[in-house]
Amino acid sequence: MIFAFPSLDEGFGMPVLEAMAAGIPVITGNRSSLPEVAGEAAFLVNPVRDTELEEALQTLGANESRRNQFIEAGLERARQFPWEKAVNQTAEVYREIA
């Protein structure tokens, strides 16, 4: 299983982190917040270039070692974004604007 999320514009990238936390290797777009959220734990592609997405899918589909590298990196990356931290930071933003 591979999670492909070649989004052109994403507010934060929660679907990417959810896939990583589930141990699924991720291919995602190299735009908006996605490179920052994914870090080195996802295969980044230009979402308007179909050939890049195709190559990434073929690479991860055929290369178990590379797939496992992204799984391990993704699990580690997802641990850097705990729900408690997200809740606290969101609440802080609301307090600042209230």
C-alpha positions as CSV (number, residue, x, y, z in Angstrom):
1,M,0.0,0.0,0.0
2,I,1.2,3.5,-0.9
3,F,-0.5,6.8,0.0
4,A,-0.3,9.2,-3.0
5,F,-1.3,12.8,-2.2
6,P,-0.1,15.1,-5.0
7,S,-2.0,18.1,-3.7
8,L,-1.5,21.5,-5.3
9,D,-2.5,23.4,-2.2
10,E,-2.8,22.1,1.3
11,G,-3.4,24.0,4.5
12,F,-1.4,21.8,6.8
13,G,-1.1,18.2,5.5
14,M,-3.0,16.2,8.1
15,P,-3.7,13.3,5.6
16,V,0.1,13.0,5.0
17,L,0.8,12.7,8.8
18,E,-2.1,10.2,9.3
19,A,-0.8,7.9,6.5
20,M,2.7,8.2,8.1
21,A,1.4,7.3,11.5
22,A,-0.3,4.3,10.0
23,G,3.0,3.0,8.6
24,I,2.1,3.8,5.0
25,P,4.8,5.2,2.7
26,V,3.8,8.6,1.3
27,I,4.2,10.3,-2.0
28,T,3.1,14.0,-1.8
29,G,3.3,17.3,-3.6
30,N,6.3,19.6,-3.3
31,R,4.1,22.6,-2.8
32,S,2.5,24.7,-0.1
33,S,2.9,23.2,3.4
34,L,3.5,19.6,2.3
35,P,7.4,19.7,2.1
36,E,7.6,21.2,5.5
37,V,5.2,18.7,7.1
38,A,6.6,15.7,5.3
39,G,10.3,16.6,5.7
40,E,12.5,13.9,4.3
41,A,9.9,11.2,5.2
42,A,8.0,11.3,2.0
43,F,8.7,11.1,-1.7
44,L,8.1,14.6,-3.0
45,V,6.8,15.2,-6.5
46,N,5.7,18.1,-8.6
47,P,1.9,17.6,-8.6
48,V,1.4,19.0,-12.1
49,R,3.9,16.5,-13.7
50,D,2.2,13.2,-14.1
51,T,5.5,11.5,-15.0
52,E,7.0,12.4,-11.6
53,L,4.0,10.8,-9.8
54,E,4.2,7.7,-12.1
55,E,8.0,7.3,-11.4
56,A,7.5,7.7,-7.7
57,L,4.7,5.0,-7.7
58,Q,6.9,2.7,-9.7
59,T,9.9,3.2,-7.5
60,L,8.1,2.5,-4.3
61,G,6.0,-0.3,-5.8
62,A,9.1,-2.1,-7.0
63,N,11.7,-1.2,-4.3
64,E,10.8,-2.8,-0.9
65,S,13.9,-1.3,0.7
66,R,13.1,2.2,-0.4
67,R,9.4,1.7,0.7
68,N,10.6,0.5,4.1
69,Q,12.8,3.6,4.5
70,F,9.9,5.9,3.9
71,I,7.7,3.8,6.3
72,E,10.3,4.1,9.1
73,A,11.0,7.8,8.4
74,G,7.2,8.5,8.3
75,L,6.6,6.8,11.6
76,E,9.3,9.0,13.2
77,R,8.1,12.1,11.5
78,A,4.5,11.5,12.6
79,R,5.7,11.3,16.2
80,Q,7.0,14.9,15.9
81,F,3.4,16.1,15.5
82,P,1.4,14.7,18.5
83,W,-2.2,15.7,18.8
84,E,-1.7,17.3,22.2
85,K,0.8,19.7,20.6
86,A,-1.6,20.5,17.7
87,V,-4.5,21.2,20.2
88,N,-2.3,23.4,22.4
89,Q,-1.0,25.4,19.5
90,T,-4.5,25.9,18.0
91,A,-5.9,27.0,21.3
92,E,-3.0,29.5,21.6
93,V,-3.9,31.0,18.2
94,Y,-7.5,31.4,19.3
95,R,-6.5,33.0,22.6
96,E,-4.3,35.5,20.7
97,I,-7.0,36.6,18.3
98,A,-9.8,36.7,20.9
